[in-house]
Amino acid sequence: MPAPPFFSIIMPTYNRAALLGRALASVLAQVESQWELLVADDGSTDDTWPLLCDWQASDPRVRCWRHENGGQSVARNRLLAEASAPWVAFLDSDDEFEPSHLARRREAIESDPSVDMWMSPMRVVGDPLVPCRHHPGQMIHVDRCLGVGMIVVRREAIVAVGGFPEIRYAEDSALVKKLVVVGVRSRKLRDRSYVYHRDHADTITQNRLRDVSAPKNDRPLF
């Protein structure tokens, strides 16, 4: 019998048939094998769903659902309800993990069992500067933004704060801030193995980070 998953990877997607394969392949290429990949097709109108069905048929660790478009928060919360692993990681469907991504985080987790959330910067492909919400007209590096691609977190900690607020923008930074406010113990891992793609016009994270609050003191997180 296969070992139970250590990580539940949460991936909402919408009309990403042209880019989705890269993200999915990066998960299957992980050195760490104890994972489950949970994907929600948020009402796509392209070939995203048939593509997901093919990937699901190729590996039992990949599980997919399709529902009407409700936004990323709704999709992520639905996937969290299906998650079975003690730790949760997040991957946008237009980004990718380096092969060592989960293995490095598991090593960190096992090195300090008291930690509830590990935070790390991203490796950016494309322009790393995004508009600053607190200072209109200014640009800041993505390392000053909060996004769920930057974290792995205990599933029970997310459940305890009620999951993602079901809003259309900045929902990921809102979740991270809730976790910090309630006092989850966090540490930083200086490993850029989450690959954030800003090299195409319709990137999920690019669109989201336009609305993400940077820390008000504008100090880098990493």
C-alpha positions in Angstrom: 0.0 0.0 0.0 1.4 3.5 -0.9 2.4 5.8 1.9 -0.1 8.4 2.8 0.6 11.9 1.5 2.7 14.3 3.5 1.7 17.3 1.4 -1.6 18.3 -0.2 -0.9 20.6 -3.1 -3.8 23.0 -3.8 -4.1 24.2 -7.4 -7.1 26.2 -8.7 -7.1 26.8 -12.5 -9.1 28.6 -15.1 -8.6 28.5 -18.9 -5.0 27.3 -18.5 -4.9 24.5 -21.1 -1.8 26.1 -22.8 0.2 26.4 -19.6 -1.2 23.8 -17.2 1.0 20.9 -18.4 4.2 22.7 -17.1 2.8 23.0 -13.6 1.5 19.4 -13.5 4.7 18.0 -14.8 6.7 19.9 -12.2 4.7 18.2 -9.4 5.1 14.7 -10.9 8.9 15.4 -11.1 9.2 16.0 -7.3 12.0 14.2 -5.5 9.5 13.9 -2.6 6.9 11.4 -3.5 4.4 11.6 -0.6 2.0 14.2 -2.0 -1.5 14.5 -3.4 -2.3 17.1 -6.0 -5.8 18.5 -5.8 -6.9 20.6 -8.8 -10.1 22.6 -9.2 -11.2 23.7 -12.7 -13.1 26.9 -11.9 -15.5 26.7 -14.9 -12.9 26.8 -17.7 -14.2 27.3 -21.3 -11.2 25.9 -23.0 -9.6 22.5 -23.0 -8.5 22.7 -19.4 -10.9 20.0 -18.1 -10.1 17.3 -20.7 -6.4 17.9 -20.1 -6.9 17.5 -16.3 -8.8 14.2 -16.9 -5.8 12.9 -18.8 -3.4 13.8 -16.0 -5.7 12.3 -13.4 -5.9 9.0 -15.3 -2.1 8.9 -15.4 -1.4 9.1 -11.7 -3.7 8.3 -8.7 -2.1 11.0 -6.6 -3.7 13.6 -9.0 -7.4 14.3 -8.1 -9.5 16.8 -10.1 -12.9 18.5 -9.7 -14.9 20.8 -11.9 -17.4 23.4 -10.8 -18.9 26.7 -11.9 -16.7 29.8 -11.8 -16.5 31.2 -8.3 -13.0 32.6 -8.0 -9.8 31.3 -6.5 -10.9 31.6 -2.9 -13.9 29.4 -3.4 -11.9 26.9 -5.4 -9.1 26.7 -2.8 -11.6 26.2 0.0 -13.3 23.4 -1.8 -9.9 21.7 -2.4 -8.9 22.2 1.3 -12.0 20.3 2.3 -10.7 17.4 0.2 -7.2 17.5 1.5 -5.9 14.6 3.6 -2.2 15.5 4.3 -1.0 17.2 7.4 0.8 19.9 5.4 -0.6 22.1 2.6 1.4 23.6 -0.3 0.0 25.8 -3.1 0.9 26.0 -6.8 -0.7 28.4 -9.3 -1.4 26.6 -12.6 0.8 28.9 -14.6 3.8 28.4 -12.2 6.0 25.4 -11.4 8.0 23.7 -8.6 11.7 22.9 -9.0 12.2 19.1 -8.4 13.5 19.7 -4.9 10.7 22.0 -3.7 8.7 19.6 -1.5 11.8 17.7 -0.4 13.4 20.8 1.0 10.3 21.8 2.8 9.9 18.4 4.3 13.4 18.6 5.5 12.7 21.9 7.2 9.5 20.7 8.7 11.1 17.7 10.2 14.0 19.8 11.5 11.7 21.8 13.8 8.3 20.2 14.6 7.2 23.3 16.5 6.8 25.4 13.4 3.3 25.7 11.8 4.2 27.6 8.6 7.4 27.9 6.5 7.8 30.9 4.3 10.2 31.3 1.4 10.8 33.6 -1.5 10.0 32.8 -5.1 12.3 32.6 -8.2 10.8 35.0 -10.7 10.9 34.5 -14.5 10.2 37.9 -16.0 9.8 41.3 -14.4 10.0 40.9 -10.5 8.4 44.4 -9.9 4.7 44.8 -9.2 2.6 47.9 -8.3 2.7 48.8 -4.6 -0.8 49.1 -3.1 0.3 51.4 -0.3 2.2 53.8 -2.6 0.4 54.3 -5.9 2.8 54.8 -8.8 5.6 52.9 -7.0 6.8 49.5 -7.9 8.1 46.9 -5.4 9.8 43.5 -5.6 7.5 40.5 -5.2 9.6 39.5 -2.2 7.7 42.3 -0.4 4.3 40.7 -1.2 2.5 38.0 0.6 1.3 35.0 -1.5 0.4 31.4 -0.7 3.0 30.1 -3.2 5.5 31.3 -0.6 4.3 29.1 2.2 3.7 25.5 3.3 1.4 25.4 6.3 -0.2 22.8 8.6 -3.7 22.0 7.3 -5.1 22.2 10.8 -3.9 25.8 11.1 -5.8 26.8 7.9 -8.9 25.1 9.1 -8.7 26.8 12.5 -8.8 30.3 10.8 -11.7 29.3 8.5 -9.7 28.9 5.3 -9.6 31.6 2.6 -11.8 34.6 2.8 -14.1 34.3 -0.2 -13.2 37.5 -1.9 -12.0 38.0 -5.5 -8.6 39.8 -4.8 -5.8 39.5 -2.3 -7.3 36.5 -0.8 -4.0 34.7 -0.3 -2.3 37.6 1.5 -5.5 37.9 3.7 -5.1 34.2 4.7 -1.4 34.6 5.5 -2.1 37.6 7.6 -4.9 35.8 9.5 -2.5 33.0 10.3 0.1 35.5 11.6 -2.5 37.3 13.7 -3.7 34.2 15.4 -0.1 33.4 16.3 0.9 30.4 14.2 4.7 29.9 14.6 6.5 30.6 11.4 10.0 30.5 10.1 11.7 31.5 6.9 13.4 29.1 4.5 15.7 30.9 2.1 15.0 28.6 -0.9 13.7 29.9 -4.2 12.3 26.6 -5.6 8.9 28.0 -6.4 9.1 29.3 -9.9 6.8 32.3 -10.4 6.2 33.0 -14.1 5.6 36.6 -15.1 6.7 36.0 -18.7 3.2 35.9 -20.2 0.5 38.5 -20.2 -2.3 36.6 -18.3 -0.4 35.2 -15.4 -2.5 34.3 -12.3 -0.1 35.6 -9.8 0.7 38.8 -11.7 -3.0 39.7 -11.8 -3.4 38.8 -8.1 -0.4 40.7 -6.8 -1.6 43.9 -8.3 -4.1 43.8 -5.4 -1.9 42.3 -2.7 -0.9 44.4 0.2 2.8 44.8 0.7 3.9 45.2 4.3 3.3 48.8 5.2 6.9 49.5 6.2 7.9 48.1 2.7 10.6 46.0 4.3 11.4 42.8 2.3 10.0 39.6 3.7 13.2 37.8 2.7 
